[in-house]
Amino acid sequence: MSKILIIGAGGVGKVVAYKCAQHPEIFSDILLASRTKSKCDAIAEVVRRDTGHANFHTARVDADNVPELVALIRDFQPAMVLHVALPYQDLTIMDACLETGVHYLDTANYEPKDEAKFEYSWQWAYHDRYRDAGLLAVLGCGFDPGVTSIFTARAAKHYFDEMHELDIIDANAGSHGKAFATNFNPEINIREITQKGRYYQDGKWIETEPHEIAKMINYPDIGPRKSYLIFHEELESLVKHFPTLRRARFWMTFGDEYLTHLRVIQNIGMARIDPVMYKGVEIIPLEFLKAVLPDPGELGENYTGQTSIGCRIKGLKDGKERTYYIWNNCSHAAAYKETGTQGVSYTTGVPAALGAAMMLGGHWTGKGVFNVEQFNPDPFLDRLGPWGLPWHEQADIDLEMD
Ligand code: NDP
């Protein structure tokens, strides 16, 4: 029985709120705090109604402001903070957790607001301070990063003596009926996918132009979808923690319409993250664009189809070549029925809440800053299906990845 502070009341925050409230035996007291309190209150209303959780509270907090965070944490005294606001707030929330002596978990690595660049170095630099304070910080516990990293850890533990090639494949074969919308925070999403591609090969990172490399990949229950090689943050930690990997790549599906919109957004300057003057006021074009795009948390109602995310791995077991594929498919409609959000928020929020349960239940322990693949994958994967994301695996098949 523990108190948890959830920060962020977007699509992912709503799913986390549901999942924690469905498990009062673990999360006995829940405080959902975000910049706009009315969003927390709206979530609290439906979560209390649907789960009957008796101790679900809300608060306003500016997570860019460490003293405000510290005051909120001191007042509520949670065992841990689960951060699903934006990656810009990773360091301020980690600072506040250190100052107040509470554990930390997030789903996306830090990126500075004024530079579209994400990497783990800033957060890994907190390791010694967390270790010395006897605290645990768990990084990247959404789906990707998160479940994909834990899938890889399962492969390493149960299927391979040495993993050589890893392909993480991510399809969203859903349709929300909008001309253009992103499935999670538009600002973070557009910054991520307009970057250059990058993959790991024989100890080096190889850079590509954005969306330069594409191939058709067959996804279970979906079929072939054009998938683009992009850089994704878990590649950085996975090649560090599984050093036998010779190649690691990440593939994501994008529809032609989506890429055309993206190209136009970039060409007309709306993806810019530097300030421009408009009617005497400084605005950031990408932040303005976010304000007029559909809210990802509201896309669920008519969303059909499913997501399919998994890991395809090649390596050696007992001296023989082996292949392995592990994946989850998630239906947007089923996610909406349970939590009122679409599948991308759902596939991120469920692992985040389950990761918190792993920490509070003593399944994942440690002092310092850790990525999820460093923990025992078994207790997490034992519960992932019952918590809403069933997964499947096959060994010694044709992976179709050359
Ligand atoms: P949303 O934009 O829907 O929600 C973000 C929430 O954070 C909003 O409630 C917002 O408040 C709040 N917020 C923003 N800035 C602050 C601040 N300074 N102080 C307090 N609250 C703040 O995003 P999503 O729910 O779609 O995504 C949440 C996180 O999940 C992101 O970090 C994203 O990168 C991550 N993610 C991870 C994935 C994974 O698989 N690992 C996949 C998808 C997302 P307000 O409403 O006032 O703006």
Boltz pocket constraint, residues with backbone or C-beta under 6 A from the ligand:
constraints:
  - pocket:
      binder: B
      contacts: [[A, 7], [A, 8], [A, 9], [A, 10], [A, 11], [A, 12], [A, 13], [A, 33], [A, 34], [A, 35], [A, 36], [A, 39], [A, 61], [A, 62], [A, 63], [A, 64], [A, 83], [A, 84], [A, 85], [A, 86], [A, 87], [A, 89], [A, 107], [A, 108], [A, 140], [A, 141], [A, 142], [A, 143], [A, 144], [A, 145], [A, 146], [A, 183], [A, 184], [A, 185], [A, 186], [A, 188], [A, 296], [A, 297], [A, 344], [A, 345], [A, 347], [A, 348]]
      max_distance: 6.0
